[in-house]
C-alpha cells in the first residue's frame, strides 16, 4: 500500500479552480428525457469509461457519500443542458440543490434525490453527468466569493497529521465539507494542546479515484447533508446509486 503522504501528493497534484465552463444550465422537457438514468447499481455499459476499474471497492466507499440531484415525480433524475451537453447534475452542497429545486415549477412534483457520490462521479466520467462542488469548499481553496461552482472539480479535505485506525492500519479521513474538516482539526488541536495549528490540505476527487485504493482513506460525509437525509426519511425518493441504462 502506498503511504498516505504519497497518496496525498498524487491526489493534490491536479487540484485547482478552473475558469467557468458554462454559465447556462437549462432544464430539458420531460418528453426529451428518454435516456434518464435508471435508479439501480449496474456495471458501465460497453465502451464506457469505468474510473473504478483498478479499485472497484472504491465505488462502494464513495457511494456512502451523498450528493443531490433534482428528480421528477417518478423519482428519475432530471436532465439539463449544460453548454452543448444534456446531463444529470449532482450537487455536493444540499443547500445549493434546494435553491435549484425552488426554481422549478412546484406543480411538477419534483424533489431532491440523494445519490451516492461514486455512482454520480462514474456518470460524470462518461459525460452523462456533472458533480458540482459547494461554493464554501471552493472559497476554502482560494476562489473568489462570486466563484461559479458549475464545471469545477470536486475537492476533498484532509489533515495529514490526523489519521485513525482502519482494518489494515492507519487511514486518512477525507471530508467533503471544509467546515467539518476544520472543526475536526480544531478539536484535535485542542485535545493535543498544540501551539502550531494543524494544516488542512485540499485534494481532488479525480486524483483520489485515479491513484488511491479505498483502504487508504476514511470518507466523511457532510454533517449538513446527513442532517437533511435524517429529516427526510420516509418523505419521498431516497438514497440510491444511479447508473446509465445500456
N, C-alpha and C positions, 0 to 999 in steps of 0.2 A: 504493500500500500504506500502511495506517495505520502510524504509528510504534509501536515496541514499548511506549513509555510509554502511548500512547493505548489500545492493546490491553489492556495490563495494567489500566488504570483500568476498562475495560468488564468485564473478566473477574472482577475482585475485588469489584465493587460489590454482588453478591448473596451473597457467601460468608459463611456464618455457621453455627454449630452449633444445630440446631433441637431442640425437645423431642422425646422419643421418640414415634414414630408408633404402634408396636405392639411389645409385648414377646413376642408369641406368634408362633412360626414353626412350622407343623405340616406334616410331610410328607404328601403325598397318595398314596393307594394306587395301585399300578401300573395297575389296571383303570380308574382315573379319569383317566389321563393320555393321553387320545386326542388332545389338541391339543398334544403335546410338540413343541418346535421342531425343524425339520429342521436337520441339520448341513451347511448349504451357504450360499453367498452368494447373495442374491437381492434384488430391489427390494422395498420395502414393499408390502403388499397395498393394494388400492383402499380409499381412505378413511383409510389410516393416516397418521400424522404422520412426516415424514422430517426429523429435525433437521439432516441434512447436505445439504438441498436447495440451499442457497446456496453451500456449499463442499463439493462431493461428494468432492474429493480428501482432505478431512479424515478421511473414514471409513477410507480405506486407511491413513492415517498413524496413526490411533488403534488400528487393528486390529493394529499392530505391538506394542502394549502388552498384556500378558497379564492376564486376570482368570480366576478359577477357579470352577467350579460342580460340583455333585455329579451324577454320571451313573449310569444303571443299567448292567447288564451288556451291553446292546446299544449303549451309547455315547450314549444320549439323555439330555439334562438332566432331572433330577427336578424336579417342580413342588411348591411348598409353599404352604400357606395362610398368608398374612401379613395379619392383620386380616380384611377381607372379600374379599381378592383371592387368586387362585390363580395363582402366577407362578413363574418361574425366579429363583434368587438367585445372583448373581455376586459373589465376594469378591475385593477388591483385594489382600488380605493372604493369601498362600498358607498361612501357618501357621494362620490362623483357619479357612480352608477345611478343613485337615487335622483340626482339632478337631471340626468339624461332621461330617466323614466318619466319624470314630471313633465317633460316636453312633449310626450306622446299624448294622443287623444285618449283620455281615460275611458271612453266608451268602448274601446277596443279590447279591454280586459287584459292588457299587458301587465307583466310583473317582472321582478328580478328572478333570475335563475342562478343558483350557485353551482359552479363548475370547478372541477379540480384543475389546478394550475398546469400540471403535466399534460393533460389532455388538450387544454387550451393552447399551450405552447407548441404541441405537435401540429395542431391545425395551423398555427402561425408559420411554422417552418415550411408548410406546404402551400403557403399563400392563400389559405382559406380562412384565416382569422388574424386578429391583431390583439396583443396583450398590451393594455395601456397602463403605465405606472401612475402612482399618485403624485400630485404636484409637490406635496411636502417632501417626498423622497427625492425628487429631482432638485428641489431647492437645497436639500441637505448636501447635495453633490456640487453645489455652487451655481445652479441655474438661476436666472432672474425670477422675480416674483410673478411675472406675467408669462413664464415659460409655457409652451404648449405641450402637454404630455403625449398627445397623439403622435405616434411614429417614433417614440423614444424607446431605448432598451429598458427592460425591467431590472432595477437594481435590487440586490440583497445586501444586508449589512451584518458585519461581524466585528468582534474584537479578538485579535489573535491571542491575547493573554487570558481569555475567558473560555475554557473548554469544560466539558463534562464527560463522565464515563459512559461509553456506549457498549454494545455487545462484544466488540472486538477491540476495546481500548478507548482512548480519548477521542471525542468528536467535537467539531467546532459548530456551535449554534449559529444558524443563519436566519436572520429576521427579515420578513417582508416589510415591516414597519420600522422606519428610522426612530420614531418616538419610543417604541417598545424596546429597541436595541439600546437607545440612550438611557432609558430607565433601568434596564438590567445592568448596564455598565456602571451607572451611578450607584446602584445598590451594591455591586461587587466592590467598587472602590471604597465605599463607606465601611463595608464589612472588613476589608483588608487594611483600613486606616492608611491608605496610600496618600502621599503628598503630591506625587506626579499623577496627572489624570490618565486613565486608560484611553487608548485611541480607537476610534471606530473607522473601519475601512469599508468602502463600497465595492461590491463585486457584481459582475454582470451575470444574469441568469444563463445567458448563452455560454459564457465561459465555464460556469459550474457544470452545465449539462455536457459540454464537449470534453472536459478534461477530468471530471471528478466522479469516482464511484460513490453511490449514495451512502455507504457506510462511513464515509469521512465526515459527514455533516449531520446535524440535527436541525431540521427545518421548523421554524416557529411561525405560526400564522398570526396575522394582525389581531390584537385583542379587540379592536373595534369591529372587525369583521365577525369574530366569534360571538360577540355580544349580539350583533344583528341576527346571526343564524340561530342562536339560542332563543331569541324572542320570536323568531319566525316559524319555529317548528309547528307543523300542523295547519299552516295558513295557505299552503299552495305548493307549487312545484319546488322540490328541494334538491339537495346536493347530489349531482350525478356527474360522472365523466361524460364527455361529449366527443363524438368521433364522426368523421365524414363517411357517408354511405358510399360504398364502392360503385 
